[in-house]
Amino acid sequence: MRLLQLLMALSLLCGAISCANILAVLPSVWKSHYLFGRRLLQELVASPRNHSITLISPHALEAGGVDAELPNIREIRIEGLKENWVGMGMSFEPEQMRSQSVMERFTRLIYAGTTNVDLLLSDQQVRKLLTSGEQFDLLIVDLFLSDALLGLAYYYGIPTVAISPTGANSWLNNMFGNPQSSSLDPSNFLPFTERMNTQQRIVNSLMSTFERLTYNFFHLISQQTVYSKHFEMLVQELPLYRDLTKNLSLALINSHPGLNYPRAYLPNMVEVGGLHLTARTDLRPLPNHLLSFMESAAGGCIYMSLGADVQTAQLPSEKLAIFMDVFGHLKEFHFVLKWENEDFVSSLELPENVMIANWWPQQAILSHTLVKLFISSCGQLSVWESVMGETPILAIPILAEQEVMAKRLQLNGVSLTVNYDAIAYDALLHGIRQLTLNTSYSESLVKLRKRLGGPSPSSLAVGQIELILDSGGADFLKSHANTLNYWRLEGLDVLVIITIGFVGILTIPFLVISCILRKSYYSEACQDQQPPYRSTLKVVGRVHSYGEPGGTPAEPLRRTRSAQSLSARSSSSSFSSNTTPPTTASTTPLDMTPPPPAVVQLLGHVPSPLQLYVNQQQQQQQIYSNSDLSNRQQASQDDNTERRFS
C-alpha cells in the first residue's frame, strides 16, 4: 500500500514538474486569428500535463479575469487596437476593402500592424506583467505583422512557437528560412493559384520582390524601432532584431495539401489545417429559438455570413435589397443571417423567413442536417467548418486569398462562385437553386472531407509543442537558412563570382595573345628595310611600289589571279576578233622595273610608271603584229608547196 502511495506521489510530482507556464500573445484584430489561437490554447490546457496559460489579445473575454470553462487560462484584454486599425485606413466594410489596391492595402497593413504592436507593448497591464518577475517557459505568438513581439522570447529566455491562421506567407517563410519560389508559390495578396501562366508568374515575381524589399527595408526597420523602444529599458544588452528569428522553434500553419496545395515545408513548419474545429460530439446544442426556426422550414435552412469581422450590415443598400428580394422569393427556405447591428436597415423590410443576430454558433449550424447551403466569403476557418459539416458553399469572395479559395472549392465540385461586383438577382437565385437541388455537390463534399481526414491536427500541434518544451527549443529541427542574408540565400554571391571567373577565363588569354601578336608585328615591321618613300598606283587591281631614284628597287610584287586575267584581257583587246594572241601574252608579267641610269640620263628624267606601262604595251603589240605577219607568210608558203605536189 505504501509503495502504491509512493508511486502516486511521484507521478503527481512529475506532472507538476512537467507543467509549463506559457505566454500567448494574439495581437491581430481579426477575430478569426483569435479563435484559431485560443482553440490551440484550450487543447494545451486540456492535455494531461495541465499547462497554465496567460493570453494577451484585443479579443480576450475579460481583462485580467479567468475563463470559467478553462481555469488555467488567464486573459488580458488590450483596448484600442481595433480603433487604431480602422484609424490607419484599414476597414471591415466590404466596399472599402475592395476599393483598396494591392499596394495600398499592403502598405497600410504594415503601418497598422506596427502601431498596434506599439500600443500592445505600451499597455499598462502588459508593462505590469513584464516587471512582475513572473517567469514563462514558452512563447506562443501570432506573427502576422508583429515581429517585435519576439523581444518577449529574448526577455524571458524561452523558445517561440509561431501560429499562422491564414496559412504560410512570404514573411513567415523568410523568418524560418523556408524555400519559396515565385514561380510555384503565389503571393497571398494576388488572386492566383499555384498553376500560374507566364503573365501571372511575371506579376507574382514582381509582387514577391516588392514584398521582400518592403519587408527588409521598411517593415523590419519599423519593427526594430518598436522593439528597441520597449525592451532597451528591460535588457542591458539588446541583440539585433534580425537575430531574434534564430529563436523560432516551431510554426503551426492552418493549411492542408488537400484543400490548399502541396508545397515544401521545413520539419519545424507543421500544417495543422482544421485545428480550430470541435468534434461533433463536443459541439453545444443550438439555441431553442434557432432550432425551432430551422425546423419550421419546408426545404431546410440556408446560413449566410461573410466572416467573423466583415460586416454584412455595411453592404451597400442596393446589394442588400437584392439579397432580401431573393430570400423573400425562396419561401421554402429559412435564412439565418449574421447581422452586426441591433436593428435592420430602416429602408428595407426584413422578410419573414430571415432571422438575424450579431453572432451565431457557426460550426454547430453548418454541422446540422437541416442546413442545405452556406453563403460565405470563403475564409479559411469558415471553409473548414463547411467541409466538415458537408454543406455546399455559394462563394462571394472579397479579398484575394478568398478568391483563390473559391476557385479551389469550385474545382473540387463543392461550390459555385458569384463575383462580388456581379451580385444580381438572377445570379443569386440560380446559384442557390443549383446547389440545393443538385446532389453532386454533397457527394463531392463527402470525398473532400475524407481527403482532409487523418491524424488529429490538435493532437499533432500539442505533441509538437511539448517536444519543444522537453528539448529546450528543438534546435535539431531548425534550418540554418535563416542565418543567411538575402545575397547568400539566393546564391547571388556565388553567381557573381562564377560570372567574374568565366569572364576572366575568356578575357585574360585574349588580352595576352593580343599583346603578344601586336608586339611581334611591330618587331617584324622594324626589322624590314622598307624605303622611306612609297608611291602607290592602282593598275588593274595591283599596287606597285617604287623607291626614290637611285635607291634600291623594291621587291617585285606578285600579280594576283584577277590582275593577271585583267592584263590578259587588256592585251587581247589589241587584236582582231579572228586572231588568237600567243599564250605567253596572258602569263608574261609586265616589266615595271625602273629604267637603267643610262636611259634616265638620256631622257633627262625618270619616266613615270604609267608611261612605262604604255610603252611596254606598244612594244608587245608590235611583237604580236610581226609574229602574225610571219605566220601568214609561212602559211602561204605551205599552200604553194601543197599545190606543187598536187
C-alpha positions as CSV (number, residue, x, y, z in Angstrom):
1,M,0.0,0.0,0.0
2,R,2.8,2.4,0.9
3,L,4.5,1.5,-2.4
4,L,1.4,2.4,-4.3
5,Q,1.1,5.7,-2.5
6,L,4.7,6.5,-3.2
7,L,4.2,5.8,-6.9
8,M,1.2,8.1,-7.0
9,A,3.1,10.8,-5.2
10,L,6.0,10.5,-7.7
11,S,3.6,10.6,-10.6
12,L,2.0,13.8,-9.3
13,L,5.4,15.3,-8.7
14,C,6.5,14.5,-12.2
15,G,3.2,16.0,-13.5
16,A,3.8,19.2,-11.6
17,I,7.4,19.4,-12.9
18,S,6.3,18.9,-16.5
19,C,3.6,21.6,-16.2
20,A,4.7,24.6,-18.3
21,N,3.7,28.3,-17.8
22,I,3.0,29.6,-21.3
23,L,2.7,33.2,-22.5
24,A,0.5,33.6,-25.6
25,V,0.1,36.9,-27.5
26,L,-2.5,37.1,-30.2
27,P,-2.4,40.8,-31.3
28,S,-4.4,40.5,-34.5
29,V,-7.6,42.5,-34.7
30,W,-9.1,39.7,-36.9
31,K,-11.3,37.6,-34.6
32,S,-10.7,34.5,-36.7
33,H,-7.0,34.7,-35.7
34,Y,-8.1,34.8,-32.0
35,L,-10.4,31.8,-32.4
36,F,-7.7,29.7,-34.0
37,G,-5.1,30.5,-31.4
38,R,-7.5,30.2,-28.5
39,R,-8.5,26.7,-29.6
40,L,-4.9,25.7,-29.5
41,L,-4.5,27.0,-26.0
42,Q,-7.6,25.1,-24.9
43,E,-6.1,21.9,-26.2
44,L,-2.9,22.6,-24.3
45,V,-4.7,23.3,-21.1
46,A,-6.8,20.1,-21.5
47,S,-3.7,17.9,-22.1
48,P,-2.5,15.6,-19.3
49,R,0.4,17.8,-18.5
50,N,-2.0,20.5,-17.3
51,H,-0.2,23.6,-18.6
52,S,-1.2,27.1,-17.5
53,I,-1.5,30.0,-20.0
54,T,-1.6,33.8,-19.9
55,L,-3.3,35.1,-23.0
56,I,-2.8,38.7,-24.3
57,S,-5.3,39.8,-27.0
58,P,-7.7,42.5,-28.0
59,H,-10.5,39.8,-28.1
60,A,-9.9,38.4,-24.6
61,L,-13.2,37.6,-22.8
62,E,-12.4,39.7,-19.7
63,A,-9.4,41.7,-18.7
64,G,-7.4,40.0,-16.0
65,G,-10.1,37.5,-15.5
66,V,-10.3,33.8,-15.6
67,D,-12.3,31.8,-18.2
68,A,-14.9,29.9,-16.3
69,E,-14.6,26.8,-18.6
70,L,-10.8,26.7,-18.5
71,P,-9.5,28.0,-15.2
72,N,-5.9,27.7,-16.3
73,I,-6.2,30.4,-19.0
74,R,-5.7,34.0,-17.8
75,E,-6.8,36.5,-20.4
76,I,-5.6,40.1,-20.6
77,R,-7.7,42.3,-22.9
78,I,-5.9,45.1,-24.8
79,E,-8.2,48.1,-25.6
80,G,-7.9,50.4,-28.6
81,L,-6.2,48.1,-31.1
82,K,-9.3,47.8,-33.4
83,E,-9.9,51.5,-33.3
84,N,-6.3,52.2,-34.2
85,W,-6.6,49.6,-37.1
86,V,-9.5,51.5,-38.5
87,G,-7.8,54.8,-38.0
88,M,-4.8,53.7,-40.0
89,G,-7.0,53.2,-43.1
90,M,-8.0,49.5,-42.6
91,S,-11.7,48.8,-42.8
92,F,-14.1,45.9,-42.2
93,E,-16.6,47.2,-44.7
94,P,-16.6,45.1,-47.9
95,E,-16.8,48.1,-50.3
96,Q,-13.8,49.9,-48.7
97,M,-11.8,46.6,-48.5
98,R,-12.3,46.0,-52.3
99,S,-11.6,49.6,-53.2
100,Q,-8.0,49.5,-52.0
101,S,-5.4,48.5,-54.4
102,V,-2.9,45.7,-53.6
103,M,-0.1,48.1,-53.0
104,E,-2.2,50.4,-50.8
105,R,-3.5,47.6,-48.7
106,F,-0.1,46.1,-48.3
107,T,1.4,49.4,-47.1
108,R,-1.5,50.2,-44.8
109,L,-1.2,46.7,-43.3
110,I,2.4,47.3,-42.3
111,Y,1.6,50.7,-40.8
112,A,-1.4,49.4,-38.8
113,G,0.4,46.2,-37.7
114,T,3.4,48.2,-36.4
115,T,1.4,50.7,-34.5
116,N,-0.8,48.0,-32.9
117,V,2.3,46.2,-31.6
118,D,3.5,49.5,-30.1
119,L,0.1,50.0,-28.4
120,L,0.1,46.5,-27.1
121,L,3.5,46.7,-25.5
122,S,2.7,50.2,-24.1
123,D,-0.4,48.9,-22.3
124,Q,-0.2,49.2,-18.5
125,Q,-1.3,45.6,-17.9
126,V,1.5,44.3,-20.2
127,R,4.1,46.6,-18.5
128,K,3.0,45.3,-15.1
129,L,3.3,41.7,-16.3
130,L,6.8,42.3,-17.6
131,T,8.0,43.9,-14.4
132,S,6.2,41.4,-12.1
133,G,9.0,38.9,-12.1
134,E,6.8,36.1,-13.3
135,Q,8.7,33.6,-15.5
136,F,7.4,31.7,-18.5
137,D,8.6,28.6,-20.3
138,L,7.3,29.2,-23.8
139,L,6.0,32.0,-26.0
140,I,3.1,31.4,-28.5
141,V,2.6,34.3,-30.8
142,D,0.7,35.2,-34.0
143,L,3.5,36.7,-36.1
144,F,1.3,38.4,-38.7
145,L,3.0,41.9,-38.8
146,S,4.0,41.7,-35.2
147,D,7.7,40.7,-35.4
148,A,8.7,43.0,-32.5
149,L,6.9,40.7,-30.1
150,L,9.9,38.3,-30.5
151,G,11.6,40.5,-27.9
152,L,9.4,38.8,-25.3
153,A,11.1,35.5,-26.0
154,Y,14.6,37.1,-25.6
155,Y,13.5,38.9,-22.4
156,Y,12.3,35.6,-20.8
157,G,14.9,33.4,-22.5
158,I,12.4,31.0,-23.8
159,P,11.7,29.3,-27.2
160,T,9.0,30.6,-29.5
161,V,6.1,28.9,-31.4
162,A,4.5,30.9,-34.2
163,I,1.0,30.3,-35.4
164,S,-0.4,31.3,-38.8
165,P,-4.2,31.1,-39.0
166,T,-4.3,32.2,-42.7
167,G,-1.6,29.7,-43.9
168,A,2.0,30.4,-44.7
169,N,3.1,33.7,-46.1
170,S,6.3,35.1,-47.5
171,W,7.3,36.8,-44.2
172,L,6.9,33.6,-42.2
173,N,8.9,31.6,-44.8
174,N,11.6,34.3,-44.7
175,M,11.9,34.2,-40.9
176,F,12.2,30.3,-40.8
177,G,14.3,30.1,-43.9
178,N,11.7,28.1,-45.7
179,P,12.2,27.9,-49.5
180,Q,9.7,29.9,-51.6
181,S,9.7,30.2,-55.4
182,S,7.9,33.0,-57.2
183,S,7.1,30.5,-60.0
184,L,5.5,28.0,-57.7
185,D,4.1,29.8,-54.7
186,P,1.7,32.6,-55.4
187,S,1.5,35.7,-53.2
188,N,-1.3,35.9,-50.6
189,F,-2.1,39.4,-52.0
190,L,-2.8,38.1,-55.5
191,P,-5.8,36.0,-56.7
192,F,-3.5,33.4,-58.3
193,T,-3.5,29.7,-57.8
194,E,-0.2,27.7,-57.9
195,R,-0.8,26.9,-61.6
196,M,0.2,30.3,-63.0
197,N,0.6,31.2,-66.6
198,T,3.6,33.2,-67.9
199,Q,1.9,36.6,-67.3
200,Q,0.8,35.6,-63.8
201,R,4.3,34.4,-63.0
202,I,5.7,37.8,-64.1
203,V,3.2,39.6,-61.9
204,N,3.9,37.3,-59.0
205,S,7.6,37.7,-59.3
206,L,7.3,41.4,-59.2
207,M,5.0,41.2,-56.2
208,S,7.3,38.8,-54.4
209,T,10.2,41.2,-55.0
210,F,8.1,44.1,-53.7
211,E,7.2,42.1,-50.6
212,R,10.8,41.1,-49.9
213,L,12.1,44.7,-50.4
214,T,9.3,46.2,-48.3
215,Y,9.8,43.6,-45.6
216,N,13.5,44.1,-45.3
217,F,13.8,47.9,-45.8
218,F,10.5,49.2,-44.4
219,H,8.7,46.7,-42.2
220,L,11.8,45.4,-40.3
221,I,13.0,48.9,-39.7
222,S,9.7,50.0,-38.2
223,Q,9.5,46.8,-36.1
224,Q,13.1,47.4,-34.9
225,T,12.1,50.8,-33.7
226,V,9.2,49.4,-31.6
227,Y,11.4,46.5,-30.4
228,S,14.2,48.9,-29.2
229,K,11.7,51.3,-27.6
230,H,10.1,48.8,-25.3
231,F,13.0,46.3,-24.5
232,E,16.0,48.5,-24.1
233,M,14.9,49.6,-20.7
234,L,14.4,45.9,-19.7
235,V,17.6,44.4,-21.0
236,Q,21.1,45.9,-20.7
237,E,22.5,44.5,-24.0
238,L,19.8,44.2,-26.6
239,P,20.7,42.0,-29.6
240,L,19.9,42.9,-33.2
241,Y,16.3,42.3,-34.1
242,R,17.2,40.1,-37.0
243,D,19.0,37.7,-34.7
244,L,15.7,37.0,-32.8
245,T,14.4,34.8,-35.6
246,K,17.0,32.2,-34.7
247,N,14.9,31.6,-31.6
248,L,11.9,30.4,-33.6
249,S,11.4,26.8,-32.9
250,L,8.1,25.9,-34.5
251,A,5.4,27.2,-36.9
252,L,1.8,25.9,-36.8
253,I,0.2,26.6,-40.2
254,N,-3.6,26.5,-40.8
255,S,-3.4,24.7,-44.2
256,H,-3.7,21.3,-45.8
257,P,-2.5,20.0,-49.2
258,G,-5.9,18.5,-49.9
259,L,-7.6,21.9,-49.6
260,N,-4.8,24.3,-50.5
261,Y,-1.9,22.8,-52.5
262,P,1.1,20.7,-51.7
263,R,4.3,22.6,-51.1
264,A,7.7,22.2,-49.4
265,Y,8.0,22.9,-45.7
266,L,10.8,22.6,-43.2
267,P,10.5,20.0,-40.4
268,N,9.7,22.7,-37.9
269,M,6.8,24.1,-40.0
270,V,3.8,21.9,-39.5
271,E,0.4,22.0,-41.3
272,V,-2.5,21.8,-38.8
273,G,-5.4,22.7,-41.0
274,G,-8.7,22.4,-39.1
275,L,-7.1,22.8,-35.7
276,H,-9.9,25.1,-34.6
277,L,-12.6,22.5,-35.2
278,T,-14.5,21.0,-32.4
279,A,-15.6,17.3,-32.6
280,R,-19.3,16.9,-33.5
281,T,-19.9,15.1,-30.2
282,D,-18.5,18.1,-28.3
283,L,-20.5,20.8,-30.0
284,R,-23.0,22.7,-28.0
285,P,-26.6,22.2,-28.9
286,L,-28.2,25.0,-30.9
287,P,-30.4,27.5,-29.0
288,N,-34.1,26.5,-28.9
289,H,-35.3,29.6,-30.8
290,L,-32.9,29.0,-33.6
291,L,-33.6,25.3,-33.8
292,S,-37.3,25.9,-33.9
293,F,-36.8,28.4,-36.7
294,M,-34.8,26.0,-38.7
295,E,-37.1,23.1,-38.3
296,S,-40.1,25.1,-39.4
297,A,-38.7,25.5,-43.0
298,A,-40.1,23.1,-45.6
299,G,-37.0,23.0,-47.7
300,G,-34.4,23.4,-45.0
301,C,-32.2,26.3,-43.8
302,I,-29.6,28.5,-45.5
303,Y,-26.9,30.2,-43.5
304,M,-25.1,33.4,-44.6
305,S,-22.0,35.1,-43.1
306,L,-19.3,37.0,-44.8
307,G,-16.8,36.3,-42.0
308,A,-16.1,36.9,-38.3
309,D,-15.1,40.5,-38.9
310,V,-16.6,41.6,-42.3
311,Q,-19.8,43.4,-41.5
312,T,-22.8,42.3,-43.5
313,A,-24.7,45.3,-42.2
314,Q,-22.3,47.5,-44.1
315,L,-23.1,46.1,-47.5
316,P,-24.4,48.8,-50.0
317,S,-28.2,49.2,-49.9
318,E,-28.6,48.1,-53.5
319,K,-26.8,44.8,-52.8
320,L,-28.8,44.2,-49.6
321,A,-32.0,44.8,-51.5
322,I,-31.0,42.1,-54.0
323,F,-30.3,39.6,-51.1
324,M,-33.6,40.4,-49.4
325,D,-35.6,40.0,-52.7
326,V,-34.0,36.6,-53.3
327,F,-34.6,35.4,-49.7
328,G,-38.2,36.6,-49.8
329,H,-38.8,34.8,-53.1
330,L,-37.5,31.5,-51.8
331,K,-40.3,30.8,-49.3
332,E,-39.4,27.1,-48.9
333,F,-36.1,28.0,-47.2
334,H,-35.4,29.8,-43.9
335,F,-32.4,32.1,-43.8
336,V,-30.1,32.7,-40.9
337,L,-28.1,35.9,-41.4
338,K,-25.1,37.3,-39.4
339,W,-26.1,40.9,-38.8
340,E,-23.8,43.2,-36.7
341,N,-26.3,45.9,-35.8
342,E,-29.2,45.7,-33.4
343,D,-31.7,46.9,-35.9
344,F,-32.2,46.1,-39.5
345,V,-32.0,48.7,-42.2
346,S,-34.9,51.0,-41.9
347,S,-35.3,51.4,-45.7
348,L,-35.6,47.7,-46.2
349,E,-38.2,45.2,-45.0
350,L,-36.9,42.1,-43.3
351,P,-38.6,39.0,-44.9
352,E,-40.4,36.7,-42.5
353,N,-38.2,33.7,-43.4
354,V,-35.0,35.6,-42.3
355,M,-33.5,35.7,-38.8
356,I,-30.6,38.0,-37.9
357,A,-28.2,38.1,-35.0
358,N,-24.7,39.6,-34.5
359,W,-23.1,36.2,-33.7
360,W,-24.1,32.6,-34.3
361,P,-22.5,29.2,-33.4
362,Q,-21.3,28.7,-36.9
363,Q,-19.8,25.3,-36.7
364,A,-22.8,23.9,-34.9
365,I,-25.1,25.4,-37.6
366,L,-23.1,24.1,-40.5
367,S,-23.0,20.6,-39.0
368,H,-26.8,20.4,-38.7
369,T,-28.5,18.2,-41.2
370,L,-31.2,20.9,-41.9
371,V,-28.7,23.3,-43.3
372,K,-28.6,23.0,-47.0
373,L,-26.3,25.8,-48.1
374,F,-23.7,28.2,-46.8
375,I,-23.3,31.7,-48.4
376,S,-19.8,32.7,-47.4
377,S,-16.8,34.9,-48.4
378,C,-14.6,31.7,-48.2
379,G,-12.4,32.5,-45.2
380,Q,-10.1,29.7,-44.1
381,L,-11.9,28.8,-40.9
382,S,-15.4,29.0,-42.5
383,V,-14.4,26.7,-45.3
384,W,-13.1,24.1,-42.9
385,E,-16.3,24.2,-40.9
386,S,-18.4,23.9,-44.0
387,V,-16.5,21.0,-45.4
388,M,-16.6,19.1,-42.1
389,G,-20.3,19.7,-41.9
390,E,-20.7,18.6,-45.6
391,T,-22.5,21.9,-46.5
392,P,-22.1,23.2,-50.1
393,I,-20.9,26.8,-50.4
394,L,-22.1,29.7,-52.5
395,A,-18.9,31.8,-52.5
396,I,-18.9,35.6,-52.6
397,P,-15.2,36.3,-52.1
398,I,-14.0,39.8,-51.1
399,L,-10.2,39.5,-50.7
400,A,-7.6,38.0,-53.0
401,E,-7.0,34.9,-50.8
402,Q,-10.7,34.3,-50.6
403,E,-10.9,34.4,-54.4
404,V,-8.2,31.7,-54.6
405,M,-10.0,29.5,-52.1
406,A,-13.3,29.9,-54.0
407,K,-11.5,28.7,-57.2
408,R,-10.2,25.6,-55.4
409,L,-13.6,24.7,-54.0
410,Q,-15.2,25.1,-57.4
411,L,-12.6,22.8,-58.9
412,N,-13.4,20.3,-56.2
413,G,-17.1,20.5,-57.2
414,V,-18.3,21.7,-53.8
415,S,-19.2,25.3,-54.5
416,L,-20.3,27.9,-57.0
417,T,-19.0,31.5,-57.1
418,V,-20.8,34.8,-57.6
419,N,-18.4,37.7,-58.0
420,Y,-19.0,40.5,-55.5
421,D,-19.2,43.1,-58.2
422,A,-21.6,41.0,-60.2
423,I,-24.2,40.3,-57.4
424,A,-27.6,40.2,-59.1
425,Y,-31.0,38.7,-58.6
426,D,-30.7,36.1,-61.3
427,A,-27.1,35.1,-60.3
428,L,-28.0,34.5,-56.6
429,L,-31.2,32.7,-57.4
430,H,-29.5,30.4,-59.9
431,G,-26.7,29.6,-57.5
432,I,-29.0,28.7,-54.7
433,R,-31.2,26.6,-56.8
434,Q,-28.3,24.8,-58.4
435,L,-26.5,24.0,-55.1
436,T,-29.6,22.9,-53.2
437,L,-31.2,20.7,-56.0
438,N,-28.1,19.1,-57.4
439,T,-26.8,16.3,-55.2
440,S,-23.4,16.1,-56.9
441,Y,-22.1,18.9,-54.6
442,S,-22.9,16.9,-51.5
443,E,-21.3,13.8,-52.9
444,S,-18.1,15.8,-53.7
445,L,-18.1,17.2,-50.2
446,V,-18.1,13.7,-48.8
447,K,-15.0,12.9,-50.9
448,L,-13.3,16.1,-49.9
449,R,-13.9,15.5,-46.2
450,K,-12.4,12.1,-46.4
451,R,-9.3,13.6,-48.1
452,L,-8.9,16.1,-45.3
453,G,-9.1,13.3,-42.7
454,G,-6.1,11.8,-40.9
455,P,-4.3,12.5,-37.7
456,S,-6.0,15.0,-35.4
457,P,-4.4,18.4,-36.0
458,S,-4.9,19.4,-32.4
459,S,-3.1,16.3,-31.1
460,L,-0.3,16.9,-33.6
461,A,0.1,20.6,-32.5
462,V,0.1,19.7,-28.8
463,G,2.7,17.0,-29.4
464,Q,5.0,19.3,-31.3
465,I,4.7,22.0,-28.6
466,E,5.5,19.5,-25.9
467,L,8.5,18.3,-27.9
468,I,9.7,22.0,-28.0
469,L,9.3,22.2,-24.2
470,D,11.1,18.9,-23.5
471,S,14.0,19.6,-25.8
472,G,14.6,23.2,-24.8
473,G,13.7,24.6,-28.2
474,A,14.3,21.6,-30.6
475,D,17.3,23.1,-32.3
476,F,17.8,19.9,-34.3
477,L,14.6,20.9,-36.3
478,K,15.9,24.3,-37.2
479,S,17.3,25.2,-40.6
480,H,20.5,27.3,-40.9
481,A,18.9,29.1,-43.8
482,N,17.5,31.8,-41.6
483,T,21.1,32.7,-40.7
484,L,21.9,33.6,-44.3
485,N,21.3,37.0,-45.7
486,Y,19.4,37.6,-49.0
487,W,22.5,37.5,-51.2
488,R,23.8,34.3,-49.7
489,L,20.4,32.6,-49.5
490,E,19.6,33.3,-53.2
491,G,23.1,32.4,-54.3
492,L,23.8,35.8,-55.8
493,D,27.3,36.0,-54.4
494,V,28.2,32.6,-56.0
495,L,26.6,33.8,-59.3
496,V,28.7,36.9,-59.3
497,I,31.9,35.0,-58.5
498,I,31.2,32.5,-61.3
499,T,30.4,35.2,-63.7
500,I,33.6,37.1,-62.9
501,G,35.6,33.9,-63.2
502,F,34.1,32.9,-66.5
503,V,34.7,36.4,-68.0
504,G,38.3,36.3,-66.6
505,I,38.9,32.9,-68.3
506,L,37.9,34.2,-71.6
507,T,39.2,37.7,-71.3
508,I,42.7,37.3,-69.9
509,P,44.0,34.8,-72.5
510,F,42.6,37.0,-75.3
511,L,44.4,40.1,-74.0
512,V,47.7,38.2,-73.5
513,I,47.5,36.8,-77.0
514,S,46.6,40.2,-78.5
515,C,49.6,41.8,-76.8
516,I,52.0,39.1,-78.0
517,L,50.8,39.3,-81.6
518,R,50.9,43.1,-81.6
519,K,54.4,43.1,-80.2
520,S,55.6,40.5,-82.8
521,Y,54.0,42.5,-85.6
522,Y,55.8,45.7,-84.6
523,S,59.1,43.8,-84.2
524,E,58.9,42.5,-87.8
525,A,58.0,45.9,-89.1
526,C,61.0,47.4,-87.6
527,Q,63.4,44.7,-89.0
528,D,62.0,45.0,-92.5
529,Q,64.1,47.6,-94.5
530,Q,61.3,49.5,-96.2
531,P,62.2,52.6,-98.3
532,P,61.4,55.8,-96.6
533,Y,59.2,56.9,-99.5
534,R,56.5,54.9,-101.2
535,S,54.4,55.9,-104.2
536,T,51.4,53.8,-105.0
537,L,49.4,53.3,-108.2
538,K,46.4,51.1,-108.9
539,V,47.0,49.2,-112.1
540,V,44.5,46.5,-113.0
541,G,43.8,45.6,-109.4
542,R,47.6,45.9,-108.2
543,V,49.6,48.3,-106.1
544,H,53.2,48.8,-107.3
545,S,55.9,50.4,-105.2
546,Y,59.0,52.2,-106.4
547,G,61.7,53.7,-104.4
548,E,63.4,57.0,-104.9
549,P,65.7,57.5,-107.9
550,G,69.0,55.9,-107.1
551,G,67.5,53.9,-104.3
552,T,67.2,50.1,-104.0
553,P,64.2,49.0,-106.0
554,A,61.5,47.2,-104.1
555,E,61.0,43.5,-104.4
556,P,58.7,42.8,-107.5
557,L,55.2,42.1,-106.4
558,R,53.3,39.1,-107.5
559,R,50.2,39.7,-109.5
560,T,47.1,38.2,-108.3
561,R,44.9,36.0,-110.4
562,S,42.4,38.8,-111.0
563,A,45.3,41.1,-112.1
564,Q,46.6,38.5,-114.5
565,S,43.2,37.9,-116.1
566,L,42.7,41.7,-116.4
567,S,46.1,42.0,-118.0
568,A,45.3,39.2,-120.5
569,R,42.0,40.8,-121.5
570,S,43.7,44.2,-121.9
571,S,46.4,42.6,-124.2
572,S,43.9,40.6,-126.3
573,S,41.8,43.7,-127.0
574,S,44.5,45.0,-129.4
575,F,44.0,42.0,-131.8
576,S,41.1,41.4,-134.2
577,S,38.4,39.0,-133.4
578,N,39.8,36.2,-135.7
579,T,43.3,36.5,-134.3
580,T,44.4,34.4,-131.3
581,P,47.3,36.0,-129.4
582,P,50.2,33.9,-128.2
583,T,49.6,32.1,-124.9
584,T,52.6,33.9,-123.4
585,A,50.8,37.2,-123.5
586,S,48.5,36.3,-120.7
587,T,51.1,34.8,-118.5
588,T,54.1,37.1,-119.0
589,P,54.3,39.7,-116.2
590,L,54.7,43.3,-117.1
591,D,58.2,44.6,-116.6
592,M,57.6,47.7,-114.4
593,T,61.1,48.0,-113.0
594,P,62.7,51.4,-113.3
595,P,64.9,52.0,-116.4
596,P,68.7,51.9,-116.1
597,P,70.6,55.1,-115.2
598,A,71.8,55.5,-118.9
599,V,68.3,55.8,-120.1
600,V,67.4,58.2,-117.4
601,Q,70.5,60.3,-118.3
602,L,69.4,60.2,-121.9
603,L,65.8,61.3,-121.3
604,G,66.8,63.7,-118.6
605,H,64.0,62.5,-116.2
606,V,62.6,59.3,-114.7
607,P,59.7,58.1,-116.8
608,S,56.5,57.6,-114.8
609,P,55.1,54.1,-114.2
610,L,52.2,54.9,-116.5
611,Q,54.4,55.9,-119.3
612,L,56.5,52.7,-118.8
613,Y,53.3,50.7,-118.9
614,V,52.1,52.3,-122.2
615,N,55.5,51.9,-123.9
616,Q,55.6,48.2,-123.0
617,Q,52.1,47.7,-124.3
618,Q,53.1,49.2,-127.6
619,Q,56.2,47.0,-127.8
620,Q,54.1,43.9,-127.1
621,Q,51.6,44.9,-129.8
622,Q,54.5,45.3,-132.3
623,I,55.9,41.9,-131.4
624,Y,52.4,40.4,-131.8
625,S,52.0,42.0,-135.2
626,N,55.3,40.8,-136.5
627,S,54.6,37.4,-135.3
628,D,51.2,37.4,-137.0
629,L,52.8,38.5,-140.3
630,S,55.4,35.8,-140.2
631,N,52.7,33.2,-139.5
632,R,50.8,34.4,-142.6
633,Q,53.8,34.2,-144.8
634,Q,54.6,30.7,-143.6
635,A,51.0,29.6,-144.3
636,S,51.1,31.0,-147.8
637,Q,54.4,29.1,-148.5
638,D,52.8,25.9,-147.2
639,D,49.9,26.4,-149.5
640,N,52.2,26.9,-152.6
641,T,54.1,23.8,-151.7
642,E,51.0,21.7,-151.5
643,R,49.8,22.9,-154.9
644,R,53.1,21.9,-156.4
645,F,52.9,18.4,-155.1
646,S,49.3,18.1,-156.1
